Amino acid sequence: MAKRALLAAIIFDCGLGPSLAANLPPISLAKQGVFLLESGGEWISSIAIENITLSHRDVAPAAAIAVPHEKWGERPLLMVVPKAGSTLEPQALQDFYRGKMPDWSIPDRVVIAQSIPYGATGKILKTELRRIYVDSGR
């Protein structure tokens, strides 16, 4: 109990406790580094790309992976599965990103797929997507 009181005194006596949280924008916590790709010295979050993609009304599952790029090192490749009854155009989806993320982080290539592979735990198998789209040169 004494440790908690001391910690509370340190946090609140400095004046940064509640006011700090009230004045800052929400914090976005990123997962492991495997969800980041480096493109021309800039870091791009595949999770950010996927979250924006999933907010599109015609997208069911989506996955972004890094693919090699001659000039930039890596660039994002996005795979999406349209919701039943809808059609998606890659360019329209790329336009959907404008204003939601920096232009340099928008995927250069969007693949409209019929399905995306899932593992036994229900997670998208990005390793399988890399095997299909990177290792095979598709």
C-alpha positions in Angstrom: 0.0 0.0 0.0 2.8 2.4 0.8 4.4 1.8 -2.6 1.1 2.7 -4.3 0.8 5.9 -2.3 4.4 6.8 -3.1 3.8 6.1 -6.8 0.6 8.2 -6.8 2.4 11.1 -5.1 5.2 11.0 -7.7 2.8 11.0 -10.6 0.4 13.6 -9.3 2.8 15.9 -7.5 4.6 16.6 -10.7 1.4 18.0 -12.2 1.5 15.8 -15.2 -1.0 13.1 -14.2 -4.5 13.8 -15.3 -3.7 17.0 -17.3 -1.2 15.1 -19.5 -3.7 12.4 -20.5 -6.4 15.0 -21.1 -4.3 17.1 -23.5 -2.7 14.4 -25.6 -4.2 12.7 -28.6 -5.0 9.0 -28.3 -2.0 6.8 -28.4 -1.8 4.1 -31.0 0.2 1.1 -29.8 1.9 -0.9 -32.6 2.6 -4.6 -32.4 5.8 -6.3 -33.3 8.2 -5.0 -35.9 7.0 -7.6 -38.4 4.0 -5.3 -38.9 6.1 -2.5 -40.1 7.8 -2.2 -43.5 10.6 0.3 -44.4 10.0 2.1 -47.7 12.7 4.6 -48.7 13.7 5.2 -45.1 10.1 5.7 -43.9 8.2 3.2 -41.7 4.8 2.1 -42.9 2.4 0.2 -40.6 0.6 -2.7 -42.3 -1.9 -2.6 -39.5 -2.7 1.1 -40.3 -3.3 0.2 -43.9 -5.5 -2.8 -42.9 -7.5 -0.7 -40.5 -8.3 1.9 -43.1 -9.1 -0.7 -45.6 -11.5 -2.5 -43.3 -13.4 0.8 -42.8 -14.4 0.7 -46.5 -18.0 -0.5 -46.9 -17.2 -3.0 -49.6 -14.2 -4.8 -48.0 -14.5 -8.0 -46.1 -11.0 -9.3 -45.0 -7.8 -7.5 -46.0 -4.1 -8.0 -45.5 -1.1 -5.8 -46.3 2.4 -7.3 -46.7 5.8 -5.9 -47.7 7.1 -6.7 -51.2 10.6 -5.9 -52.5 10.9 -2.7 -54.5 14.0 -1.9 -56.6 14.0 1.8 -55.6 12.4 2.0 -52.2 13.5 -1.3 -50.6 9.9 -2.4 -49.8 6.4 -1.2 -50.7 3.1 -2.3 -49.4 1.0 -4.8 -51.3 -2.7 -5.0 -50.3 -4.9 -8.0 -50.7 -8.7 -7.5 -50.3 -11.7 -9.7 -50.5 -14.9 -7.8 -51.5 -18.0 -8.3 -49.5 -20.6 -10.5 -51.2 -22.5 -8.6 -53.9 -20.0 -5.7 -54.2 -17.3 -5.0 -56.7 -14.0 -3.2 -55.9 -11.7 -1.5 -58.2 -8.0 -1.2 -57.1 -7.8 2.5 -58.1 -11.0 3.4 -56.2 -9.6 1.7 -53.1 -6.3 3.6 -53.5 -8.3 6.8 -53.8 -10.1 5.9 -50.5 -6.8 6.3 -48.7 -6.2 9.9 -49.7 -6.4 12.1 -46.7 -6.4 9.1 -44.3 -2.7 8.4 -44.5 0.4 10.0 -46.2 0.4 9.5 -49.9 3.8 7.7 -49.8 2.4 5.0 -47.6 -0.6 4.2 -49.8 -0.1 0.7 -51.4 1.1 0.8 -55.0 -0.6 -2.4 -55.8 -4.0 -3.7 -54.7 -4.9 -7.4 -55.4 -8.6 -8.2 -55.4 -8.8 -11.8 -54.2 -11.5 -14.4 -53.8 -10.1 -15.5 -50.4 -7.3 -14.9 -48.0 -5.6 -17.8 -46.1 -6.3 -18.2 -42.4 -4.5 -20.4 -39.8 -6.0 -22.6 -37.2 -6.3 -19.8 -34.8 -8.2 -17.6 -37.2 -5.3 -15.2 -38.0 -4.5 -14.3 -41.6 -1.4 -16.2 -42.7 0.8 -13.4 -43.9 3.7 -15.9 -44.3 1.6 -17.7 -46.9 0.7 -14.5 -48.7 4.4 -13.6 -48.8 5.1 -17.1 -50.3 2.5 -16.6 -52.9 3.1 -12.9 -53.9 6.8 -12.4 -53.1 8.6 -15.7 -53.4 6.7 -16.8 -56.5 7.1 -13.3 -58.1 3.4 -12.8 -58.7 
